[in-house]
Amino acid sequence: MLFAPVNRIIPFSNVDGPGNRMAIFLQSCPFQCWYCHNPETINMCIHCGICVPGCPSKALAMTHGKVHWDESLCEQCDSCIKICPHLASPKILTMSSDEVIDKLSEVSSFVRGITVSGGECMMHPEFLEELFGKVKALNMTSLIDSNGFVRFEDYPRLMDVCDGVMLDVKATDPKFHQQLAKHDNASVMDNLRYLLSVNKLTEVRIVCLPRFDEQNRKTIEDVVSIVKDQARIKLIRYRPYGVRKEGLDILGSASLDEELFLEYRRYAQSLGAGEVVSV
């Protein structure tokens, strides 16, 4: 039985793949993107205890040198996340694949399956393989929402039980990707081509950023040149909600101009993209 650190489970989501799905967010991510909307999923808690005194419901306590979270007392105010200087969260549950399946069984009549995200869920590939096999036995589907850091080609058995991948392409220019995510994008671009070749690319997601028009257009152009009309492309308009100070300093506190965002959609279509969704 394998286990993984679970940050949050949303029983019903209609934005994490086709239809209504249960969305599972696993902890830890190698990227530190400027515009990350859940930066508390990036690192594992180091049990420094800074968050404990600030918890208004006393749901956090230091026990044997580690931060203990009492879920029954938690009011989900997120004070601990706002206080944490390490891009982490003390509100993590270490769950087995069977425990996740138990959660799925509670809503199985109302969802098509699961989507596992993060953080970066591919930091836990063996857990995903075990979990997806159990989901498939229930005649339900399993999708991955990934930033492409881990090479999918290295996990053929996971690919066999996975129904598709929604791949985030932060930027196609290597230098800009390094600035944006603090990591290179070689594996991301390899994954884009690989997933397309094995018919596992459900969707490519591109966040369109203010102040970086040239890079936005380059990423759209490069992605369409590879994907063409063989997979859906989702353009996501930058919004500042939940973005940490570093990102706000670079991208600003206003959303991307709506007319420019619509222009990006028209641009993608003009290049030969098939289904283009903008949100």
FENDALIN-V302806 format. One record per backbone hydrogen bond with DSSP energy under -0.5 kcal/mol. CO is the residue of the C=O (numbers start at 1). NH is the residue of the N-H. E is the energy in kcal/mol with one decimal. If there is no record, write none. Layout:
CO:NH:E, CO:NH:E
This chain:
2:97:-1.3, 4:6:-0.6, 4:95:-2.5, 5:7:-0.6, 5:27:-2.5, 6:93:-2.3, 8:25:-3.0, 9:11:-0.6, 10:23:-2.5, 13:21:-2.7, 20:112:-2.9, 20:113:-0.5, 21:13:-2.0, 21:23:-0.6, 22:115:-2.4, 23:10:-3.0, 24:26:-0.6, 24:117:-3.6, 25:7:-3.0, 25:8:-1.4, 28:120:-2.9, 33:36:-1.4, 38:41:-2.2, 39:42:-1.7, 41:28:-2.7, 42:29:-2.7, 49:52:-1.0, 49:53:-0.6, 52:55:-1.6, 54:56:-0.7, 55:58:-1.2, 59:70:-3.2, 61:63:-0.6, 61:68:-3.7, 63:66:-1.3, 66:63:-3.4, 68:61:-1.8, 68:70:-0.5, 69:71:-0.9, 70:73:-1.4, 70:74:-1.0, 78:82:-2.0, 79:83:-1.9, 80:84:-2.0, 87:43:-2.9, 90:92:-1.5, 92:94:-0.5, 93:6:-3.3, 93:95:-0.9, 95:4:-2.0, 96:100:-1.8, 97:101:-2.2, 98:102:-2.2, 99:103:-1.6, 100:104:-2.3, 101:105:-2.6, 102:106:-1.0, 103:107:-0.5, 104:107:-1.4, 104:108:-0.7, 107:110:-2.5, 107:111:-0.6, 112:141:-1.7, 113:22:-2.5, 114:143:-2.3, 115:24:-2.7, 115:117:-0.5, 116:145:-2.6, 117:26:-2.0, 120:123:-1.8, 121:124:-1.9, 122:125:-0.6, 124:128:-1.9, 125:129:-2.3, 126:130:-2.1, 127:131:-2.8, 128:132:-3.3, 129:133:-1.8, 130:134:-1.4, 131:135:-2.0, 132:136:-2.7, 133:137:-1.4, 134:138:-0.6, 135:138:-1.1, 135:140:-1.6, 136:139:-2.0, 141:114:-2.5, 142:163:-2.7, 142:164:-0.7, 143:116:-2.5, 144:146:-0.6, 144:166:-3.6, 145:121:-0.6, 146:168:-3.0, 150:152:-0.6, 151:154:-1.4, 152:155:-2.3, 155:159:-2.0, 156:160:-1.6, 157:161:-1.2, 158:162:-1.3, 164:144:-2.0, 165:167:-0.7, 165:202:-1.9, 165:203:-1.4, 166:146:-2.3, 167:169:-0.5, 167:205:-3.0, 168:170:-0.7, 172:174:-0.6, 173:177:-2.6, 174:178:-2.0, 175:179:-1.7, 176:180:-2.9, 177:181:-3.0, 177:183:-0.6, 178:182:-1.4, 180:34:-1.3, 181:32:-1.9, 185:189:-2.2, 186:190:-2.0, 187:191:-2.7, 188:192:-2.1, 189:193:-1.7, 190:194:-2.5, 191:195:-3.0, 192:196:-1.4, 193:197:-1.9, 194:198:-1.5, 195:200:-2.9, 195:201:-0.9, 196:199:-1.1, 200:165:-2.7, 200:202:-1.1, 202:232:-0.8, 203:167:-2.6, 204:234:-3.4, 205:169:-2.8, 206:208:-0.6, 206:236:-3.1, 207:209:-0.5, 208:238:-1.8, 209:212:-0.9, 212:216:-2.4, 213:217:-2.4, 214:218:-2.0, 215:219:-2.5, 216:220:-2.3, 217:221:-2.8, 218:222:-2.9, 219:223:-2.5, 220:224:-2.5, 221:225:-2.0, 222:226:-1.1, 223:226:-0.7, 223:227:-3.3, 224:228:-2.3, 227:230:-2.2, 228:274:-1.0, 232:204:-2.4, 232:234:-0.5, 233:235:-0.6, 233:277:-2.9, 234:206:-2.6, 234:236:-0.5, 235:237:-0.5, 235:279:-2.5, 236:208:-2.9, 238:256:-1.8, 240:243:-1.8, 244:247:-0.7, 244:248:-2.0, 245:249:-2.6, 246:250:-1.1, 247:251:-3.3, 248:252:-2.0, 257:261:-2.2, 258:262:-2.2, 259:263:-1.8, 260:264:-1.8, 261:265:-1.4, 262:266:-2.1, 263:267:-2.5, 264:268:-2.4, 265:269:-2.2, 266:270:-2.3, 267:271:-1.2, 268:273:-1.9, 269:272:-1.3, 274:276:-0.5, 275:233:-2.6, 277:235:-3.4
